[in-house]
Amino acid sequence: MAQDPAAFAHWPPGLHDELLAHVDNGCVGTTLLSETDRVRVWHLEIPVGGRFHFHRHVMPYFWTALTAGKARSYFADGRIADTEYFKGETRHFHYGAGESMAHSLENIGDTPLAFTTVEFLDGENPALEVPASVRL
């Protein structure tokens, strides 16, 4: 992953090192609720002021916001984006062969954030490993 160090100058200290250490983390939620040969269903909770660690999306997936709130994403290319979510909002993503997206999500609102994410394991990339510690 080629990076321009200047692209991360505006990030909080230590965040870029965390990205490098976890760039291939396949845990896209806090708990893996269910897994079959076709899908993984995740739950993600981020308390007010909390941040969900860096992780990489490689599979087609969608998420649905279970709560309304506001978050800041730190992306592997150095971008930072703030987003407001509404309850029930759903977004779909697709990554072709060799494509992916790595990011971290910080809750900058005044309410806890919760999402359900569904990954489709029949994508063009191999699924990333998931440790037993996140499985329900």
N, C-alpha and C positions, 0 to 999 in steps of 0.2 A: 504494500500500500504506500505509494509515493505521496508525500505530504510536504507542503511548504510550512515550515515552523511559524512563519509570520501569520498564517491563517488561524493559529490557535492563541495568539497573544492576548486576545480579549476573553479567553476562557478563565474560570477560576483556577487557582493553583492546584496541581495534582490531577486535574481532570484528563489532560492529554495522556499522562502516564497510565491512567486507568483504562482509557480507550485502547492503548497499545497492548495492555495485559489481557484484555477481554474481547478483542476484536472478533474472535470466532466463537463467542458465547452464543449457544443456541437457545437459551432460556428466554423466551419472549414474554414471559409472565412470571408472577410470583409462585403460582401453583399450576402444575399440569393436572387438570381434572380428569381427562380421558384421552386415550390414544388407541387408534386402530391402525390397520395397514393403510388407511386412506386419509385420516385426519388426526390432528392434535388439537385439543380444546384447552385453552389456558384461561386462568383468572389472574388479573393484575390489580393490585391495590397499592396506592401511593398516598401516604398520610400527608396532611398539610405540612409543607416545608421539607418533605422527603423527596428522595430521588431514586428512581429505578436505574440500576447499573447498566452499563453498555452491553448491548447484545446485537446480534446480526440477524436480519431477515433474509432468507434465501428462497423460501417457498412462497407460492401464491397464498394470500391470506386476506382475512378481513377482521376488523375489530368493531365492537359496538360499545359505546360509552354507557355504563350503567348509572353514572352520576354526571351532573354538570360540573364544570370547573375550568381551571386554566392551568396550562403546563408550558414548560420551556423544554425544547428538544435541542440537544447538542449532537450534531451530525459529524461523521468521520471525516468530512471534507473541511471542517472548521466552521460551518454555518451554525447559527443559533436562530431558532424560530419559536415565537410564542404563539400558542393556539388556544382558543376558547372552545370548549366542548359542551354540547347540550345532551341531556339524557335521551338515549335512543339513537343518537347519531351513529351512523355506520359508514365505514370507508373500506374500499377494496383495493388491493395492491397485487401486482404480478411481477415476478422477476424471471427473466429468461435465462438461458444457459450462461453461466459465468457472471450474472448480475446479482447484486445484493445491496442492502442498505444497513449500515451500523449506526446506532444512536443510543442516547440516554435520555430519559424523560424525568423532568423535575416538576413537582407540584408547586406552582407559584400562586395558587389561589387560596381561598379561605375555606374550602371544603375538601374532604377526602376525595380522591379520584379512584374510580373502579372501572375496569374494562373486561370484556370477554373477547378473546382472540381465537380464531379458528385458522389453523394452518392446513393446507392441502398438501399431502405428502406425495402426490403424483406430479409434482413440478419437474422442471428440467434440471434442477440441481439436487445433489444428494442432501438429505436432511442432516442438520447438525446434531451432534450428540447432546443428550439431556441427562444430567446426573440423577440418580435415584432420590436424592435429597429434595427435589422439587416435585416429585410425583406424589399424588394424593394416595 
